[in-house]
Amino acid sequence: MTGLRELQRRRVRETISAAAIRLFLERGFDEVPVTEVAAAAQVSKPTLFKYFPTKEDLVLHRIADHQGEGARVVRARAPGEGPLEALRRHFLDGLARRDPVTGLNDDPEVMGFHRMVFTTPGLAARLSHHTAQDEAALAEALAETVDELTASLVAGQVLTVHRILARRNWQALSLGVPLAEQEPEAVRAARHAYTLLRL
């Protein structure tokens, strides 16, 4: 029963999320009230808030699977591989996979999602909160190999690098640069960025 209950919860959550994202992309995040999202998903407003405590969570849960990713990459790295090497490899792998979090994905919905997040102040602020949590988790993982101050400084630098690279890729694609043309530039920029980082 627990498995079925969890499956049902995931279905309801995905239904609410899909309705919200569709409406937000059509009309803008600030233009769509939560009551309309609930109606579109055929759930009550209290049920919606049970799954998504804030309106911003309706959008940003889509990146929740990346929460703490840097820390996981550092802890799961191969023997002999340095933390920055592991993070660099992981980011480059993300570019090769067209992972939306790298900004190198020209799917119209992904492009619209990024535009909404980057241009809506409430979402940008909430994203900063997520980034701060990621930074703390990465610093904790790095502190297993270096002192706390170094770990905190490097974690902040890595998250900033990733944010700048992703936004740069998204902006290029938004301006009409073909993905095939942007990819080698994205790889070059990522490699260059990581040569500037030290641990």
matplotlib code that plots the C-alpha trace (Angstrom):
import matplotlib.pyplot as plt

x = [0.0, 2.8, 4.2, 0.8, 0.2, 3.6, 2.9, -0.5, 1.2, 3.8, 1.0, -1.0, 2.2, 3.1, -0.4, -0.4, 3.1, 2.3, -0.8, 1.1, 4.0, 1.7, -0.3, 2.8, 4.5, 1.3, 0.5, 3.4, 4.1, 2.7, -0.4, -1.7, -3.3, -2.8, -6.6, -6.5, -3.6, -5.6, -8.7, -6.7, -5.2, -8.6, -7.5, -8.5, -6.2, -5.4, -4.4, -2.1, -0.4, 0.1, 2.2, 3.8, 4.0, 4.6, 3.7, 7.4, 7.8, 5.4, 8.2, 11.4, 10.7, 11.7, 15.3, 14.9, 16.5, 19.7, 19.6, 22.9, 24.3, 27.7, 28.2, 27.1, 29.6, 32.4, 31.7, 31.1, 34.3, 36.6, 39.7, 42.5, 40.1, 40.2, 37.0, 37.3, 38.2, 35.0, 32.8, 34.4, 33.7, 30.2, 29.4, 30.9, 28.9, 25.8, 26.6, 26.9, 23.5, 21.9, 20.9, 18.6, 20.5, 23.5, 21.5, 22.4, 19.0, 16.9, 13.6, 11.0, 9.6, 13.0, 13.8, 10.6, 11.2, 14.6, 13.2, 10.5, 13.0, 15.6, 13.1, 10.7, 12.1, 10.2, 11.5, 15.1, 15.1, 13.8, 16.4, 19.1, 17.8, 18.3, 21.7, 22.7, 21.7, 23.7, 26.7, 26.5, 26.2, 29.2, 31.3, 30.6, 31.6, 34.8, 35.7, 36.3, 39.6, 40.5, 40.0, 36.6, 37.4, 38.9, 35.9, 33.4, 35.3, 35.6, 32.0, 30.9, 33.1, 31.9, 28.2, 28.8, 30.7, 27.8, 25.2, 27.2, 27.8, 24.2, 22.9, 25.4, 24.3, 20.6, 21.2, 23.0, 20.3, 17.7, 19.4, 19.1, 22.5, 22.0, 22.6, 25.2, 27.1, 26.8, 27.9, 31.6, 31.6, 29.9, 32.5, 35.3, 33.9, 33.4, 36.9, 38.3, 36.2, 37.5, 41.2, 40.6, 39.5, 42.0, 41.7]
y = [0.0, 2.4, 2.0, 2.7, 5.7, 7.2, 6.6, 8.4, 11.3, 11.6, 11.6, 14.3, 16.4, 16.0, 16.9, 20.1, 21.0, 20.4, 22.6, 25.4, 25.4, 25.4, 28.4, 30.3, 29.9, 30.9, 34.0, 34.8, 33.7, 36.8, 36.8, 33.4, 33.0, 29.8, 29.3, 29.0, 26.5, 24.4, 24.5, 23.5, 20.6, 19.7, 19.9, 22.2, 25.1, 23.4, 20.2, 22.3, 23.9, 20.5, 19.5, 23.0, 25.2, 28.4, 29.5, 29.6, 25.9, 25.1, 26.2, 25.5, 21.9, 21.1, 21.7, 20.0, 16.8, 18.9, 20.0, 19.0, 17.7, 19.3, 17.7, 14.3, 14.6, 15.4, 12.5, 10.0, 10.9, 8.2, 7.4, 9.8, 12.3, 15.7, 17.5, 20.2, 17.6, 15.7, 18.8, 19.9, 16.4, 16.4, 19.8, 18.8, 15.6, 17.8, 19.8, 16.6, 15.4, 18.8, 18.9, 21.9, 23.0, 23.9, 26.2, 24.2, 23.0, 24.6, 22.8, 25.6, 24.7, 24.6, 28.0, 29.4, 28.0, 29.6, 32.9, 32.8, 32.0, 34.6, 37.4, 37.0, 38.6, 36.3, 33.2, 34.6, 35.3, 31.8, 30.4, 32.3, 30.5, 27.1, 28.1, 29.1, 25.6, 24.0, 26.1, 25.1, 21.4, 21.6, 23.5, 20.7, 18.0, 20.0, 20.5, 16.7, 17.4, 21.0, 23.6, 25.2, 28.6, 27.2, 24.9, 27.8, 30.0, 27.3, 26.2, 29.8, 30.1, 26.8, 27.7, 31.2, 29.6, 27.2, 30.1, 32.3, 29.5, 28.4, 31.9, 32.5, 29.4, 30.3, 33.9, 32.7, 30.3, 33.0, 35.3, 32.6, 31.0, 27.4, 24.8, 23.0, 26.3, 27.1, 23.7, 24.0, 27.5, 26.2, 23.5, 26.0, 28.4, 25.6, 24.4, 27.9, 28.6, 25.5, 26.5, 29.6, 27.6, 26.4, 24.2]
z = [0.0, 0.8, -2.7, -4.3, -2.0, -2.9, -6.6, -6.2, -4.4, -7.3, -9.9, -8.1, -7.6, -11.3, -12.4, -10.3, -11.5, -15.2, -14.9, -13.2, -15.6, -18.6, -17.2, -16.1, -19.5, -21.3, -19.3, -16.9, -13.3, -11.7, -13.8, -12.7, -9.3, -7.3, -7.3, -11.1, -10.9, -8.4, -10.7, -13.8, -11.8, -10.4, -6.8, -3.9, -2.9, 0.4, -1.4, -3.8, -0.8, 0.8, -2.2, -2.9, 0.2, -1.9, -5.4, -6.3, -5.3, -8.2, -10.6, -8.8, -7.7, -11.3, -10.3, -7.0, -8.3, -8.7, -5.1, -3.4, -6.6, -6.3, -2.8, -4.2, -7.1, -4.8, -2.4, -5.2, -7.2, -8.3, -6.2, -7.2, -8.8, -7.2, -6.2, -8.9, -11.5, -10.6, -10.7, -14.0, -15.5, -14.2, -15.7, -19.1, -19.0, -18.4, -21.4, -23.5, -22.2, -22.9, -19.2, -18.8, -15.7, -17.9, -20.0, -23.1, -24.2, -26.9, -26.2, -26.3, -22.9, -21.3, -22.9, -21.6, -18.2, -18.0, -19.2, -16.5, -13.7, -14.8, -15.3, -12.4, -9.3, -6.9, -8.6, -8.9, -5.2, -4.3, -6.7, -4.7, -1.6, -3.3, -4.4, -0.9, 0.3, -2.5, -1.6, 2.1, 1.1, -1.3, 1.2, 3.8, 1.3, 0.3, 4.0, 4.2, 2.3, 2.9, 5.7, 6.2, 4.9, 1.6, 1.3, 1.7, -0.8, -3.4, -3.1, -3.7, -6.7, -8.2, -7.9, -9.3, -12.3, -13.0, -12.7, -15.1, -17.6, -17.6, -18.1, -20.9, -22.7, -22.3, -23.5, -26.6, -27.5, -26.8, -29.3, -32.0, -31.9, -33.0, -30.3, -32.5, -32.7, -29.0, -27.8, -28.6, -27.1, -24.0, -23.6, -24.1, -21.6, -19.0, -19.4, -19.2, -16.1, -14.3, -15.1, -13.0, -10.0, -7.4, -4.4]

ax = plt.figure().add_subplot(projection="3d")
ax.plot(x, y, z, "-o")
ax.set_aspect("equal")
plt.show()
